[in-house]
Every structure is written in C-alpha cells, then in structure tokens.
Amino acid sequence: MKKTLLFSLFALLGFSASADEGMWLPSQIESQIANMRTLGFKLKAEDIYSTDGASLKDAVVQFGGGCTGNLVSEQGLLLTNHHCGYGQIQQHSSLEHDYLTHGFWAMNQSEELPNPGLTVSILVRMEEVTDQVLAGIDETMPDSVRSAKISANIDSIIARADDGNGYHYSIAPFYYGNQYFMFVSEVFRDVRLVAAPPSAVGKFGGDTDNWMWPRHTGDFSVFRVYADRNNRPADYSPDNVPYRPRRYFEISAEGIQEGDFTWIYGYPGRTNEYILSDAADYIARIGNPHKIALRSLRLDIIQEAQAQDPKIRIQYASKAAGIANAWKKWQGEARGIERLGTVEKKRALEQEFTRWAADRPEYRDIVATLHTLYDSLRPYEFALDYYLEAFNAIELTRFAADIQNASPQRRAALAENFYKDYVPAIDRKVAVVLLARYLEQQPERFIPKNITGQIAHAGEIEAFVDTLFSQSLLASQERFTAMSSEQLEESLKNDPAVVLATQFATVYRTRILPSYRKFTHEINTLYRHYMRGLMEMQPDRTFYPDANSTLRVAYGQIGGYRPADGIRYLPQTTLRGIIEKDNPDIYDYNVPQKLRDLYDSGDFGRWATDGTVPVAFIANNHTTGGNSGSPVLDGRGRLIGLNFDRTWESTMSDVEFDPEVCRNIAVDIRYVLFLIEKLGGAGYLLDEMRIVR
C-alpha cells in the first residue's frame, strides 16, 4: 500500500466522535490534544511523548509483560497494582513469612527482595515503518508469499536499526496490518519488591468485589528498578544501583472532583472493536458461557480446600485469583454485549457495508466470505476453548508436558516451582470434573481414541483418574525427587500423565490447531481489507487502533454512572466504606486491626479529607487488561491514582465501548500514600517522591 493511501486513511483519526473513547498511540496524540484541552488538559503533546527530550512516556513501564507501572522517584521507585505483583509477593511468602496476609515493608534498600525473571520495559521511541514493512508488497500476491515478504522486511528493519546498544526492538501491526510501528525499549531485569499491603487491603473485597463498584481496594505494591553503574539494564547483582529515570511522575495530593479531566498512560493488552457480528455472537452466547462453567467447577473445588487449610489458602491464592479474574470478567462481558445489542448493531453495519461495496469489486464479497469462514472456524474455536480450559487446566498433565519437553537442567527448577504450590488431592478432583465435561461436550474427533476406549461412560472417569494419579510418578514430589536423572528419563517415557498429555497434545496439534490457525489467518487477512473499506465508507468516524500491548493514551473525566433503573453510583469511595464492610468472619472483608485502630483514632495525618481518607474513584477512560497499574493523571500530568479494574458493566468495552456506563476503577493515590506511611510505617519512601498539593 502506498503512503499516500495510508495518509488519506489515517488522517481521519483526528476527528473524534467521542472524547472519552479510544486508545491512542502516544506519537499520534497531537490529533487529540484539542479535545483533551476542552476537558481540562493543560500540557502539550510533547509533554506526553517526545524523543528529543524527557517526557512522561519515560515514567511509564510495562511491568512483567502483562501490567503497567509508574516511576515515582529519581531512585527508580515504582508503583503498580497489588495484583500485578501478587505472584512475586506469593513467591516470597511462607507460613513463617506470610506476606500475603501481613504485608511486606522494606525499611531500607538492603531489605528489598529480588525477583528472578521479573522485568520492566521502558519505551525509548516508536516510529512508523509502514512503507518499509510493505516494501515490495503487491496486493495480488498469494497470502503466504505476502506474509513471508513482510516477515523478511521486519527482520531487515530491525537488523538495520539495532546498533548494538542493548535495546529491544519489535514491530507491531495496526488496523489488521494496514499500518506498522517499530517500538524500541530498554528492558530492566533487576526489579525488587519494596512494599506490599496485606491482602486484606490489597485484595479487599476479593472475588466478591472484583469488577464491581463501589470498590474499596488498596490495590498497590511498590517495587524498585535497579541498573548497573552506567544506568543500563543488568542481571541481578548486589552491586547494582537504583535506576535513575529520565522522568518520573509528580504526585498530586490536591484531591479530585466529579468532572475533573483524567487520562491514563499504559499498555492495554487486547481489544477487538472492529470484529464482525459472528465473533461477538460467539463471545457472548457460546465461548464465554462454556468457559465460565468450566472455571466455576475449578473454583468450587479450590475454594473449598482453601477454606479448610491455611497452607492451601496460601498455595492456591495466586492460582484462584487468576482463575476467578477472567471467570467474572467473561460474565460481565457477555451480559454487556447482550444489553447493548452489539451483535445486532454489527449485523446492521455489515449489511450497510455490503450495500456500499456492491459496485466496488475489491470489497464486494468480504462480509459474505467472512461469515462463511466464521462458520467453518466455530467448531475448532470451541474445541480450542475446551482444550485450554478443561484438559490443560489439569495441573498434573500440564506439568507432565512441561517436564517432558524440558532439558534435564531445567527439570529441577520446574519441579521445585510446581510442587511448592501443588496439592494432588485438589488436582484429582479437578481432573474428574473437567475430563467429564470435555468428553461430554466434544465430538470423538477431538478426543484421543484410547481415551474413549478406556472411558465408556461417565462412571468410569473417577477410576481412570484414580489410576492416573496413583501410577504417575509426577503426582508425588517424593517419588519424583527420589529418582536419578537417568531413572527419570526412562520413567517419563511411559508415565501415564506424560502419555495422557501427549495424546491430548497430539489431538490439539493435528486436529484442532491447524484448522483453527488456517481459518483465523484467512479471517484476519480479510479484516485488513474490511478495515480499509470501513474507513473509506465512513470518513467521519473515529478509527482508533485496537489495543495490542503497546503504549497508549486514553482520556476522559471522573464521574459516576447509572448501572440500572433507580441507581446512581457516586465516583468516590472512602475509608469509611471499608469499615462499613468490615467483617472478621469473611476473609475478603476482614480489615487488618491496625487499619481499624487508625480509623477509630482518626489518625489520618495529611491524607484526611472530610473526616476520612479517599480510597478509590472511577472515570470514563477506555481501558482493558494490561492497563492494570497504569498511572491515572490529572490535567497537569500529575499522578492521582493507579488504575486497577473496570466496572462489571464495562467489561464488554473490548468489543464495544459505552461512555454512559464504561468506567475504569483507580485506587486514589492519597490512600496509597496513607497506607505506606501510617499502616506500613514506611514513610521514608514518601521522602523520595515529589508530592504537591
């Protein structure tokens, strides 16, 4: 595609249909500055993103590959969500040092805890490389030839750009491959845990309040980024020093009001705003309901065991949280798609597109062909969901696959990590119910033949699973560790868990994945043309790019909303609400005694507001997964909160954004500072920060 055509398409992005919708590339934010200023933005585009000097992009990090973090001091101090650091907090926890329950507060840098494998990435620059990526591309090329040429072009672009400076280079497509950007980042590998509140604060409300409003969760944790003596990324070493960022966020303790401008800087993971009705229908009426049911089975078993044993509660805390997060999100997403009539709206748009394309040969058959492809894809997508959410959710067989494919040197580390948080009795119960559901829902072609031979009816599943767990050496840490490397190598060949994992993996690789990839590839190829056609058909519509884990800006205003008739939610919650929810008999609502004491004494210090402390707020910024930990900023670019969730009514915003009810949830920075100072006794950390009122 020629640059002139690209320019004519993407120049349209400056015309915003909704000031609160969209996830904008920082390098293109100039097109939105006028809209942002009408809502209260006080800075320039160069303050958001600049490659000539320090800008606010230098204070935003991608945390661990799946969250966002904020640099808040000149010594590399970093704020993110408690749930983003949850895995690290759990790894450092034990019955003797239960940081999940009691929190962790380093009182100096020597007490900070290293986290092997944890990284943070900081964007150095981004640049459009569409012309280079599409050089030599002819739209008449076979798709396989086109893809190979693009891959070769990308490799060549990165090779030319990489001058050996240690940066990480990646190129990502936008608008289904109509546009490409290169991202250059520094990846820091020494990231240490500094502080985390008790889970009764950081996860207050637990799964009950997850995705809900009003919310009273102190969802934050504190880390520090370390570098070598030259301020460059380095592996962990006691000789490393705190990283000195080019820019860090100033913190505002001024307070917020309904209607205030707010914006978010972060790494949203994935949205699908332009998918066809077929895809939206599958999400709401097939995929999500089945995945919800499968995760419900797992959660019931795990939570029953957690309630009976405090050790199991710790071992399965992170696992249960990970299972429940998507489980609840999928419920809200399906309901939101139904409520908005998203499927019907998309069908109407597709009909309009078909009429418009009738005399345009390059677009005429796109929608009809996509419908046919989705019909072909559906059984394989359904089978993939079941492979991932039913069979692959059995811990023993997943571990068997990992061990089988690992080198002898890696196996010891994999085993240590696996057995630390593994309870065979729980996994056995999970295996029984999930295998039963898999066999019930999937046709014979997606079930290994010898499985159907061994399990003639549902009553035989328990016996099959009992044999699996009693005979597999991997189900017992004692049996596993007692074997030498040579004995293990020989035993793995016929281990029943390895055999079962191999059989299902063979079905997955040979009968599910090839067809799934074939049809999704053909669908995505046509989306490239459909997307271009939509832009031509609707020249006045805003077409912001779908999220793809690259750095984005979203903006809006603080405000409540009406989730149902007769109900209006206010935009702010306070410590008073935490005490109102306090219930020592319910784990998720058992407020730490010290926080009760602080409330009873009114010892709120400089964070007091109207006789309490602000806790959380909502705004209509467009967010998704990956925005967890994103800085929520005021019009002057000062940190006012940490994004950590969306409301349940908002979870369909990955498919359709509704500014009337879509709200992101943030923990108020004043509550974070109050907890660090008063609950954790780590006020020295605040001395590093630049706090203004």
Backbone hydrogen bonds, N-H to C=O, Kabsch-Sander energy under -0.5 kcal/mol:
donor,donor_aa,acceptor,acceptor_aa,energy
6,L,2,K,-1.9
7,F,3,K,-3.0
8,S,4,T,-2.0
9,L,5,L,-1.8
10,F,6,L,-3.0
11,A,7,F,-2.0
12,L,9,L,-1.0
13,L,10,F,-1.3
14,G,11,A,-1.3
15,F,12,L,-1.9
16,S,14,G,-0.9
21,E,18,S,-1.3
24,W,553,V,-3.2
28,Q,25,L,-1.8
29,I,26,P,-1.4
31,S,28,Q,-1.5
32,Q,29,I,-2.2
33,I,29,I,-0.8
33,I,30,E,-0.8
36,M,32,Q,-2.6
37,R,33,I,-2.6
38,T,34,A,-1.5
39,L,35,N,-0.8
39,L,36,M,-0.7
40,G,36,M,-0.8
40,G,37,R,-0.5
41,F,36,M,-2.1
42,K,635,G,-2.8
43,L,635,G,-0.5
47,D,44,K,-1.0
48,I,44,K,-0.8
48,I,45,A,-0.9
49,Y,45,A,-2.3
56,L,47,D,-2.7
57,K,48,I,-0.9
58,D,55,S,-1.9
59,A,56,L,-1.7
60,V,57,K,-1.2
61,V,69,G,-2.2
62,Q,121,S,-2.6
63,F,61,V,-0.7
63,F,67,C,-1.9
64,G,62,Q,-0.7
64,G,119,T,-3.0
66,G,63,F,-1.3
67,C,63,F,-1.7
68,T,628,S,-3.1
69,G,61,V,-2.5
70,N,79,L,-2.4
71,L,59,A,-2.7
72,V,70,N,-0.5
72,V,77,L,-2.8
73,S,77,L,-0.6
74,E,688,E,-0.5
76,G,73,S,-1.1
78,L,223,F,-3.2
79,L,70,N,-2.5
80,T,221,S,-2.1
85,G,81,N,-1.5
89,I,85,G,-2.6
90,Q,86,Y,-2.9
91,Q,87,G,-2.2
92,H,88,Q,-1.5
93,S,90,Q,-1.6
94,S,97,H,-1.4
99,Y,97,H,-1.8
102,H,98,D,-2.8
103,G,99,Y,-1.6
104,F,196,A,-2.9
106,A,194,V,-2.9
111,E,108,N,-1.5
112,E,109,Q,-1.3
113,L,193,L,-2.0
115,N,191,V,-0.7
118,L,115,N,-2.1
120,V,188,F,-1.8
121,S,62,Q,-2.1
122,I,186,E,-2.6
124,V,184,V,-3.6
125,R,184,V,-1.6
127,E,182,M,-2.1
129,V,180,Y,-2.2
130,T,180,Y,-0.6
133,V,129,V,-2.7
134,L,130,T,-2.6
135,A,132,Q,-0.9
137,I,134,L,-2.1
141,M,138,D,-2.6
146,R,142,P,-2.5
147,S,143,D,-2.8
148,A,144,S,-2.0
149,K,145,V,-2.3
150,I,146,R,-2.5
151,S,147,S,-2.5
152,A,148,A,-2.2
153,N,149,K,-2.5
154,I,150,I,-2.7
155,D,151,S,-2.4
156,S,152,A,-2.1
157,I,153,N,-2.6
158,I,154,I,-2.5
159,A,155,D,-2.3
160,R,156,S,-2.2
161,A,157,I,-2.0
162,D,158,I,-2.4
163,D,161,A,-0.8
168,H,185,S,-3.3
170,S,183,F,-1.9
172,A,181,F,-2.5
174,F,179,Q,-3.1
178,N,174,F,-1.4
178,N,175,Y,-0.6
179,Q,174,F,-1.8
181,F,172,A,-2.0
182,M,127,E,-3.1
183,F,170,S,-3.4
184,V,125,R,-2.8
185,S,168,H,-2.6
185,S,183,F,-0.5
186,E,122,I,-2.5
188,F,120,V,-3.2
188,F,186,E,-0.6
189,R,234,A,-0.5
190,D,226,Y,-0.6
191,V,189,R,-0.6
192,R,224,R,-2.6
193,L,113,L,-3.1
194,V,222,V,-3.0
195,A,222,V,-2.0
196,A,104,F,-3.0
199,S,100,L,-3.4
201,V,198,P,-2.3
202,G,198,P,-3.0
203,K,199,S,-2.7
204,F,201,V,-1.2
205,G,588,D,-2.8
206,G,203,K,-3.4
208,T,205,G,-0.8
209,D,205,G,-2.2
210,N,206,G,-1.1
212,M,209,D,-2.6
218,G,201,V,-2.4
219,D,217,T,-1.5
220,F,218,G,-1.9
221,S,80,T,-2.2
222,V,195,A,-3.3
223,F,78,L,-2.6
224,R,192,R,-2.1
225,V,76,G,-2.3
226,Y,190,D,-2.9
227,A,241,V,-3.2
228,D,232,R,-2.7
231,N,228,D,-2.3
240,N,237,S,-1.8
241,V,227,A,-2.7
243,Y,225,V,-3.0
249,F,71,L,-2.8
251,I,690,R,-3.0
252,S,639,L,-2.4
253,A,251,I,-0.6
253,A,692,V,-3.5
259,G,558,I,-3.0
260,D,257,Q,-2.2
262,T,556,G,-2.1
263,W,633,L,-1.9
264,I,554,A,-3.1
265,Y,631,P,-1.3
266,G,552,R,-2.2
267,Y,626,G,-0.8
269,G,625,G,-4.9
271,T,547,A,-1.1
272,N,654,D,-3.7
275,I,272,N,-1.1
280,A,276,L,-1.8
281,D,277,S,-2.8
282,Y,278,D,-2.0
283,I,279,A,-2.2
284,A,280,A,-2.3
285,R,281,D,-2.5
286,I,282,Y,-1.8
287,G,282,Y,-2.7
288,N,283,I,-1.8
290,H,286,I,-1.9
291,K,287,G,-2.4
292,I,288,N,-2.8
293,A,289,P,-1.9
294,L,290,H,-2.2
295,R,291,K,-2.3
296,S,292,I,-2.2
297,L,293,A,-1.6
298,R,294,L,-1.4
299,L,295,R,-2.8
300,D,296,S,-2.3
301,I,297,L,-1.3
302,I,298,R,-2.5
303,Q,299,L,-2.9
304,E,300,D,-1.5
305,A,301,I,-1.7
306,Q,302,I,-2.5
307,A,303,Q,-2.0
308,Q,304,E,-0.6
308,Q,305,A,-0.8
309,D,305,A,-1.0
309,D,306,Q,-0.5
313,R,309,D,-2.0
314,I,310,P,-1.6
315,Q,311,K,-2.6
316,Y,312,I,-2.8
317,A,314,I,-1.1
318,S,314,I,-0.5
320,A,316,Y,-2.8
321,A,317,A,-2.1
322,G,318,S,-2.3
323,I,319,K,-2.3
324,A,320,A,-2.7
325,N,321,A,-1.9
326,A,322,G,-1.0
327,W,323,I,-1.5
328,K,324,A,-2.4
329,K,325,N,-1.9
330,W,326,A,-3.0
331,Q,327,W,-1.0
332,G,328,K,-1.8
333,E,329,K,-2.6
334,A,330,W,-2.4
335,R,331,Q,-2.0
336,G,332,G,-2.6
337,I,333,E,-2.4
338,E,334,A,-1.9
339,R,335,R,-2.8
340,L,336,G,-2.5
341,G,337,I,-0.8
341,G,338,E,-0.6
342,T,337,I,-2.0
345,K,341,G,-2.4
346,K,342,T,-2.5
347,R,343,V,-2.1
348,A,344,E,-2.1
349,L,345,K,-2.2
350,E,346,K,-2.5
351,Q,347,R,-2.2
352,E,348,A,-2.1
353,F,349,L,-2.8
354,T,350,E,-2.4
355,R,351,Q,-2.0
356,W,352,E,-2.5
357,A,353,F,-2.6
358,A,355,R,-1.0
359,D,356,W,-0.6
360,R,357,A,-2.2
363,Y,360,R,-2.3
364,R,360,R,-1.6
366,I,363,Y,-1.3
369,T,365,D,-2.3
370,L,366,I,-2.5
371,H,367,V,-2.4
372,T,368,A,-1.9
373,L,369,T,-2.4
374,Y,370,L,-2.6
375,D,371,H,-1.9
376,S,372,T,-1.8
377,L,373,L,-2.3
378,R,374,Y,-2.0
380,Y,377,L,-1.0
381,E,377,L,-2.3
382,F,378,R,-2.5
383,A,379,P,-1.9
384,L,380,Y,-2.4
385,D,381,E,-2.3
386,Y,382,F,-1.8
387,Y,383,A,-2.4
388,L,384,L,-2.4
389,E,385,D,-2.9
390,A,386,Y,-1.9
391,F,386,Y,-1.4
392,N,387,Y,-3.2
393,A,390,A,-0.6
394,I,391,F,-1.9
395,E,393,A,-0.7
398,R,394,I,-1.8
399,F,395,E,-2.6
400,A,396,L,-2.3
401,A,397,T,-2.0
402,D,398,R,-1.9
403,I,399,F,-2.9
404,Q,400,A,-2.5
405,N,401,A,-1.7
406,A,402,D,-0.7
406,A,403,I,-0.8
410,R,407,S,-0.9
411,R,407,S,-1.4
412,A,408,P,-0.7
414,L,410,R,-2.3
415,A,411,R,-2.7
416,E,412,A,-2.3
417,N,413,A,-2.0
418,F,414,L,-2.3
419,Y,415,A,-2.8
420,K,416,E,-1.3
421,D,417,N,-0.6
421,D,418,F,-1.0
422,Y,419,Y,-1.3
426,I,423,V,-0.8
427,D,423,V,-1.9
428,R,424,P,-2.6
429,K,425,A,-1.5
430,V,426,I,-2.2
431,A,427,D,-2.7
432,V,428,R,-2.0
433,V,429,K,-1.8
434,L,430,V,-2.6
435,L,431,A,-2.3
436,A,432,V,-1.7
437,R,433,V,-1.8
438,Y,434,L,-2.6
439,L,435,L,-2.6
440,E,436,A,-1.6
441,Q,437,R,-2.0
442,Q,438,Y,-2.0
446,F,443,P,-1.9
447,I,444,E,-2.0
451,I,448,P,-1.0
452,T,448,P,-1.5
453,G,449,K,-1.5
454,Q,450,N,-1.4
455,I,451,I,-2.4
456,A,454,Q,-0.7
460,E,457,H,-2.1
461,I,458,A,-1.6
464,F,460,E,-2.1
465,V,461,I,-2.7
466,D,462,E,-2.7
467,T,463,A,-2.2
468,L,464,F,-2.1
469,F,465,V,-2.6
470,S,466,D,-2.1
471,Q,467,T,-2.1
472,S,468,L,-1.7
475,A,472,S,-1.2
476,S,473,L,-1.2
480,F,476,S,-2.1
481,T,477,Q,-2.8
482,A,478,E,-1.4
483,M,479,R,-0.5
483,M,480,F,-1.1
488,L,484,S,-2.7
489,E,485,S,-2.2
490,E,486,E,-1.8
491,S,487,Q,-2.7
492,L,488,L,-2.5
493,K,489,E,-0.6
493,K,490,E,-0.7
494,N,491,S,-1.1
495,D,491,S,-0.7
499,V,495,D,-2.9
500,L,496,P,-2.5
501,A,497,A,-2.5
502,T,498,V,-2.6
503,Q,499,V,-2.4
504,F,500,L,-2.4
505,A,501,A,-2.4
506,T,502,T,-2.2
507,V,503,Q,-1.8
508,Y,504,F,-2.7
509,R,505,A,-3.0
510,T,506,T,-2.4
511,R,507,V,-2.6
512,I,507,V,-1.1
512,I,508,Y,-0.7
513,L,508,Y,-3.4
516,Y,512,I,-2.4
517,R,513,L,-3.1
518,K,514,P,-2.3
519,F,515,S,-2.5
520,T,516,Y,-2.4
521,H,517,R,-2.5
522,E,518,K,-2.1
523,I,519,F,-2.4
524,N,520,T,-2.8
525,T,521,H,-2.3
526,L,522,E,-1.9
527,Y,523,I,-2.1
528,R,524,N,-1.3
529,H,525,T,-0.8
530,Y,526,L,-2.8
531,M,527,Y,-3.3
532,R,528,R,-1.5
533,G,529,H,-2.5
534,L,530,Y,-2.6
535,M,531,M,-1.9
536,E,532,R,-1.7
537,M,533,G,-2.6
538,Q,534,L,-2.6
541,R,538,Q,-1.7
549,S,268,P,-2.4
552,R,266,G,-3.0
553,V,24,W,-2.5
554,A,264,I,-2.0
556,G,262,T,-2.7
558,I,260,D,-2.4
559,G,618,I,-1.4
561,Y,569,Y,-1.0
564,A,567,I,-0.5
567,I,564,A,-2.0
569,Y,561,Y,-3.3
573,T,616,A,-2.4
575,L,613,V,-2.3
577,G,574,T,-1.0
578,I,574,T,-0.9
579,I,575,L,-1.9
580,E,576,R,-1.8
581,K,577,G,-1.5
582,D,578,I,-1.0
583,N,589,Y,-3.1
586,I,583,N,-2.1
587,Y,585,D,-0.5
589,Y,586,I,-1.7
590,N,587,Y,-1.2
591,V,589,Y,-1.2
595,L,592,P,-0.7
596,R,592,P,-1.9
597,D,593,Q,-2.6
598,L,594,K,-2.3
599,Y,595,L,-2.1
600,D,596,R,-2.9
601,S,597,D,-2.3
602,G,598,L,-0.9
602,G,599,Y,-0.5
603,D,598,L,-1.7
604,F,602,G,-2.1
607,W,604,F,-1.8
608,A,605,G,-1.3
609,T,612,T,-3.2
612,T,609,T,-1.1
615,V,573,T,-2.9
616,A,573,T,-0.7
617,F,666,A,-2.4
618,I,571,P,-1.4
619,A,664,N,-1.6
620,N,557,Q,-1.9
623,T,621,N,-0.8
627,N,624,T,-2.2
629,G,643,N,-3.4
630,S,627,N,-2.6
632,V,641,G,-2.9
633,L,263,W,-3.1
633,L,631,P,-0.6
634,D,638,R,-2.1
637,G,634,D,-2.2
639,L,250,E,-3.1
640,I,632,V,-3.1
641,G,632,V,-1.4
642,L,667,V,-1.9
643,N,630,S,-2.7
643,N,641,G,-0.5
644,F,665,I,-3.2
645,D,665,I,-1.5
647,T,663,R,-2.1
648,W,211,W,-1.6
650,S,647,T,-1.9
651,T,648,W,-1.0
653,S,650,S,-2.6
654,D,651,T,-0.7
655,V,652,M,-2.4
656,E,652,M,-2.9
661,V,658,D,-1.2
662,C,658,D,-3.1
664,N,619,A,-2.7
665,I,645,D,-3.4
666,A,617,F,-2.7
667,V,642,L,-2.4
668,D,615,V,-2.5
669,I,640,I,-2.4
671,Y,668,D,-1.0
672,V,668,D,-1.6
673,L,669,I,-2.4
674,F,670,R,-2.2
675,L,671,Y,-2.5
676,I,672,V,-2.3
677,E,673,L,-2.3
678,K,674,F,-3.2
679,L,674,F,-0.8
679,L,675,L,-0.7
680,G,675,L,-2.8
682,A,676,I,-2.7
685,L,682,A,-2.3
686,L,683,G,-0.9
687,D,683,G,-0.9
688,E,684,Y,-0.6
688,E,685,L,-1.1
689,M,685,L,-0.6
689,M,686,L,-0.7
691,I,689,M,-0.8
692,V,251,I,-3.1
